Amino acid sequence: MLSPLILNLDAVSLTDEQFYAVCQSNRELKFERNPQGQLIIMSPVGGESGNREADLIIDLGLWNRQTGLGYVFSSSTIFKLPNGSDRSPDVAWIRRERWEALTAEQRCKFPPIAPDFVIELRSATDALEMLHAKMQEYLEAGVQLAWLINPQQQAVEIYRPSQAVEVRQLPTELSGEAVLPGFTLSLPLY
């Protein structure tokens, strides 16, 4: 597995439409764009990470089907954040009324909205420093609750606006708190 490749585009400034076109023309690659406009090419994850990510989506998706409170998104979805970055969390959730307030065109492309909740699952190639910066970026964009699951250190970091990061060792049970009422997630040792 390779570390993400970061392309510095100082000489070229991609518009949102151009970035969208690059992503559509290279569907076999996964892109993100940071607030500085650098293009980040993510490597595919391995089987263990892919399976863990799928389990997280299933757990959140089942809760969401029962409650009907919002919409769940996979890591294939890119969100246009207010700071100009384009990010694709491993798992994301948006409250129904916020999602439905977007136009049909906004929902079809890269939605210009910060999710209410995100999960990032650290893979073997992810640099922890980059993930910490990304989690702070989510909070600054308006994300209300974020979990960084770190199998390499058998821990999960819980991010909330205007609060210190809470770190728990695995195994643990997490609560969706007021953001995801009634949602709990049991994380085993990885």
N, C-alpha and C positions, 0 to 999 in steps of 0.2 A: 504494500500500500504506500502511496505517495502522500507527502504533505501537500496542502493547498498551494497552488501556484498563484502568485500575486503579480499582476501586470500593472505597472505604473503608467498611466495614460496622461501624463502631464502635457504632452504635445497635442493630445486629442481629447476633446471633451464630448463624451457620448450624451446625446439627448436621451430622454426617457424612451422615445420611439426607436431610436437607434439601438439602445440597450435591449429593448424588447425584440427587435429584429435579429440581433446577434444571438439571443437565447433561442429564438424560434428556428434559426438557421443551423443551430448546433445542438439539437435536442439530446444528443448522446452525452453532452457535458452538463454539469451543474454549475451555474454561475451565481455569484453574489457581487454586490458593489458596496464598498464602504463609504462613509461620509466624505472621504477625500477623493472619491471618484475612481479609486483603484479597483480593477476588475479581479475578482477572486475566483479561480477555477478550482472547484472542489473535486477531490478524487472520490470514486464510488466507495461505499463502505463494504466491509466483509460480511460474511454470513452471520456471525454473532451479533454485530451491531445492527444489521438489517432486521434480524429476528426480534431483538429487543425493541427497536423502534416500532415494528409492527404490533407488538404486544401493547405498547403504550397507546398507540392509536386505537386499538381495539377497546382497551379499558375506557378511555375517554369517550370514544364513540358510543359504546353501550350506555354509559351514563347519559350522554347527550340525547340519545334516542328516547330514553325513558323520560327525560325532563323536557325536551324540546326547547331548551333555553337558547340555543345558538347553533353554530356551525363549526365543525372540526376540519382541519387542513393538515395535509401531509407535507413532508419536506420538499415535495415538488412544487409547492406554492411559493412564489416570491411576493413579498409585501413591500410596497413603496412607503418607507417611513418618512416622517416629517423633516428629518435632517438631510434628506436626499439619498440616503442609502437604500439599497434593495437587499432584503434579507429573507432567508428561507429557513425558519426554525424547523427542527425535526418533527415537532408536533405543535399545532397552534389551535386556538379556539377564540371565536368572536361572538359576542352577544347578538342574538337575533336582530334586535332593533337597530344596532349599529351596522350590521352587514346589509340589512335590507334598505338602509338609507342610502347606500351606494347606487349609482346608476348601473344599468345592465352592462354598459361598456366598461365601467370601472371594475365590475365583478369578473368580466371575461379576461381582461389583461392582468397586469400586476396591480392588485388592489391598493389604492392609496390610503391605507389604514394600518394602524398598529393593532395587533391582536390584543385581546384582554389577558390572555394566558399563553405562555409558551413553555415548551420543554426542549432543552438541548441535551443530547446524549453524547458524551465525549467518546470519540472513537480513538483507536490506538494512534492515529496520525494527527489528532487535534492538539495544538499547543494550548495549554491551559491559559496562558496570558491573553491570547486572542479571544478565547471563549469568555473570559472575565470581562474584557472590553465590550464584547458583543452583548453580554447580559446587561451591562450598565447602559448600553445604547438602547436596548429594549425598554428599560425603565424610563429613560429620558424621553422616549417616543410615546409613552403613555401605557405601556403594559402594566397591568395591576398585580400580576403574580407570575413568577418565572422559576423554573426548576432546572438546575444544571446537574445532571446525573453523571457521576464520575466513577465508572467501574474500576479504573486503574488505581484509585485511592479508596475504593469502597465507601464512597461518601456521596451525599447530595447537598447542593447549596441551594438555599431558598432565598429568592430575591423579592422584596416588596418595596414600593415607593417610600422614600424618606425613612428607611429603616436599615440597620446594619444587616449584612448577609448572615443568615443562620446556616450553620453547617451541622449536618447529622451524619453519623456513621450508619452504614448498612449492616444488617437489615433495619428497615424502619417503615412506618406507615405515615403517609402524607395526607393532608387535608386540603381540599380545594378552597377552604375558608369561605368568605363571603363572595368571592369571585365565581366559584363553582360550587354552589350550595349542595351539600350531601355527597360530593365526590370524594372518595378516598382511594388511595393507591398504596398497595403494599409492595415495597421494593425489597427483594431478597438480596443475599450476597451474590455478587456476580463473579 
